[in-house]
Amino acid sequence: MKVFKNDWQEVLGQEMEKAYFQDLRRLLYEEYQNFTIFPGEEAIYRALDLTSYQKTKVLILGQDPYHGYNQAEGLAFSVKEGVKKPPSLVNIYKELEDDLGLDLGEASGSLVPWAKEGVLLLNASLTVRQGQAGSHSKIGWEFFTDHIIASLDQKEDPMVFILWGAFARNKKKYLKNPKHLCIESAHPSPLSAYRGFFGSKPFSRTNDFLVSHKQAPINWASIRKE
């Protein structure tokens, strides 16, 4: 059983004792035994390990991990250091540069620096079979990650939920707290980025909201290599 070394243990401990989660654990054991699953078992909960409940100021929600070899590192939209940036991440960086007037240069595709800033990079499904997008989307992860979203909505400190694309925007139904800001747009995928993602300015809007509520802004440029 996963034991978190931060306050997610208090938030998720009872959830992980439920029958559906025990079934999920057993299924994942079989999946890792018989298929190539991403990310590696040690990185399944990396987003939660890096960004505690209390320190989460922003949630960026993805659908499931990258299913290509050696891409996924347990954070939504993020790839391992040295791995070529996927098209959606290229578009995220383009919007970031345009929004904040940045030059990211040869920025890494790893978003670990954002996670350490308080950006929870959560996928709705935390695992996937190699080469099979969405293959773990209905094995129980959705109940677990929906609980995470609903739990974040209960936070007293105002935070930002960034929902890109129809799948993520469907999770808005769990956001009922008027203290928080929800930023919605098209997905950064090349198939939809020009239909509302580009020009949506999620990064400056997030920081404007945080500053207006007396919180430190996110250093989005932290991914840039010095």
C-alpha positions in Angstrom: 0.0 0.0 0.0 1.3 3.4 -1.0 2.1 5.6 2.0 2.6 9.3 1.3 5.3 11.2 3.2 3.3 14.4 3.1 -0.2 15.5 3.9 -1.8 13.6 1.1 -1.8 10.7 3.5 -4.4 12.4 5.6 -6.5 13.3 2.5 -6.3 10.0 0.7 -5.6 7.4 3.4 -9.2 6.3 3.8 -9.9 6.5 0.1 -7.1 4.0 -0.5 -8.7 1.5 1.8 -11.9 1.4 -0.2 -12.8 -1.8 -2.1 -12.4 -0.2 -5.6 -8.9 0.9 -4.8 -8.0 -2.6 -3.5 -9.3 -4.0 -6.8 -7.3 -1.4 -8.7 -4.1 -2.3 -6.8 -4.6 -6.0 -7.6 -5.2 -5.2 -11.3 -2.1 -3.0 -11.5 0.0 -5.8 -10.1 -1.1 -8.0 -12.9 -0.7 -5.3 -15.5 2.9 -4.6 -14.5 3.7 -8.3 -14.5 2.3 -8.9 -18.0 2.6 -5.6 -19.9 4.9 -2.6 -20.2 3.2 0.0 -18.2 4.1 3.7 -17.9 5.2 5.3 -15.7 7.3 2.9 -13.7 5.8 1.8 -10.5 8.0 4.1 -8.5 6.6 7.1 -10.3 2.9 6.4 -10.2 2.2 8.9 -7.5 5.0 11.3 -8.2 2.8 14.3 -8.8 1.4 13.9 -5.2 4.8 13.2 -3.8 6.3 16.4 -5.2 3.3 18.7 -4.5 1.6 18.4 -1.1 -2.0 19.1 -0.6 -1.4 22.2 1.5 1.2 23.6 -1.0 -1.0 23.1 -4.1 -1.8 26.4 -5.6 -2.6 25.3 -9.1 -4.0 22.1 -10.6 -3.2 21.3 -14.2 -5.2 18.3 -15.2 -4.2 15.8 -17.9 -6.0 12.7 -19.2 -3.4 9.9 -18.9 0.4 9.5 -19.1 2.3 9.5 -22.3 2.3 6.0 -23.7 5.5 6.2 -25.7 8.6 4.5 -24.5 10.5 6.3 -21.7 8.4 9.5 -21.9 6.1 9.5 -18.8 7.6 10.6 -15.5 4.5 10.7 -13.4 3.5 14.3 -14.0 0.8 15.5 -16.5 2.2 16.8 -19.8 5.8 16.3 -18.5 8.5 14.1 -20.0 11.8 12.9 -18.6 14.9 15.0 -18.8 16.4 14.7 -22.3 13.3 13.3 -23.9 11.9 15.1 -27.0 9.0 17.4 -26.1 5.7 16.0 -27.4 3.5 18.3 -29.6 1.1 19.3 -26.8 4.0 20.3 -24.5 5.6 22.3 -27.4 2.3 24.2 -27.7 2.2 24.8 -23.9 5.7 26.3 -24.1 4.7 28.5 -27.0 1.7 29.9 -25.2 3.8 30.4 -22.1 6.4 32.4 -24.1 3.7 34.5 -25.8 1.7 35.0 -22.6 4.6 36.1 -20.4 7.0 37.4 -23.0 9.6 34.7 -22.1 12.3 33.1 -24.1 12.5 29.6 -22.8 15.5 28.7 -25.0 16.3 25.0 -24.7 14.0 24.4 -21.7 13.7 20.9 -20.5 10.5 18.9 -21.1 10.4 18.0 -17.5 8.0 20.0 -15.4 9.4 19.0 -12.1 10.3 22.7 -11.3 6.6 23.6 -11.6 5.6 20.8 -9.3 8.0 22.2 -6.7 6.4 25.6 -7.1 3.0 24.3 -6.1 1.6 23.2 -9.5 0.0 19.8 -9.1 0.4 18.1 -12.5 -2.3 15.4 -12.2 -3.4 12.9 -14.8 -7.0 11.5 -14.4 -5.5 8.1 -15.0 -2.1 7.5 -13.3 -1.0 4.6 -15.5 -1.2 3.4 -19.1 -0.1 0.5 -21.3 2.7 1.2 -23.7 1.2 2.3 -27.1 -2.4 2.2 -25.9 -3.7 5.6 -25.0 -6.5 5.5 -22.5 -6.0 1.8 -21.8 -6.3 2.4 -18.0 -9.0 5.0 -18.1 -11.7 2.8 -16.7 -9.9 0.6 -14.2 -10.7 2.7 -11.2 -8.3 5.6 -11.3 -11.1 8.0 -12.2 -12.7 7.5 -8.7 -9.4 8.2 -7.0 -8.4 11.3 -9.0 -12.0 12.7 -8.9 -11.6 12.5 -5.1 -8.4 14.4 -5.3 -10.0 17.2 -7.4 -13.0 17.4 -5.0 -10.7 17.5 -2.0 -8.7 20.3 -3.5 -11.9 22.2 -4.1 -12.5 22.2 -0.3 -9.3 24.1 0.4 -9.7 27.4 2.2 -6.8 29.1 0.4 -7.9 30.3 -3.1 -6.3 28.2 -5.9 -6.5 27.8 -9.6 -7.8 24.9 -11.6 -6.6 24.8 -15.2 -8.7 22.5 -17.4 -7.6 22.0 -21.0 -9.8 20.2 -23.5 -13.2 18.6 -23.2 -12.1 15.7 -20.9 -10.6 18.0 -18.3 -13.4 20.5 -18.5 -15.9 17.8 -17.7 -14.3 17.7 -14.2 -15.6 21.2 -13.5 -18.6 19.6 -12.0 -16.5 18.8 -8.9 -15.6 22.5 -8.5 -18.1 24.2 -6.3 -16.0 26.5 -4.1 -16.4 30.2 -5.2 -13.0 31.1 -3.7 -11.2 29.3 -6.5 -10.5 30.3 -10.2 -11.2 27.8 -13.0 -9.4 28.5 -16.3 -10.8 26.6 -19.2 -9.8 26.4 -22.9 -9.2 24.0 -25.8 -6.5 21.4 -25.4 -2.9 22.3 -26.4 -2.8 19.4 -28.8 -2.0 20.4 -32.4 -5.5 19.2 -33.3 -7.2 21.9 -31.1 -4.7 24.5 -29.9 -5.7 27.0 -32.6 -9.4 26.7 -31.4 -8.9 28.6 -28.2 -5.8 27.4 -26.4 -3.4 29.9 -28.0 -4.1 33.3 -26.6 -5.9 32.0 -23.5 -3.1 33.3 -21.3 -3.5 30.8 -18.5 -0.2 31.5 -16.9 -0.6 35.3 -16.5 -4.2 34.8 -15.4 -3.1 32.3 -12.8 -0.5 34.6 -11.4 -2.7 37.6 -11.4 -5.3 35.7 -9.3 -2.7 34.4 -6.9 -1.2 37.8 -6.3 -4.6 39.4 -5.9 -5.2 36.9 -3.1 -1.9 37.7 -1.4 -0.1 34.5 -2.6 3.3 34.2 -4.3 3.0 33.8 -8.1 4.3 30.7 -9.9 7.7 31.1 -11.4 6.7 29.5 -14.7 10.2 30.3 -16.1 11.7 27.8 -13.6 11.8 25.2 -16.4 14.3 27.3 -18.3 17.9 26.1 -18.3 20.3 28.6 -16.8 
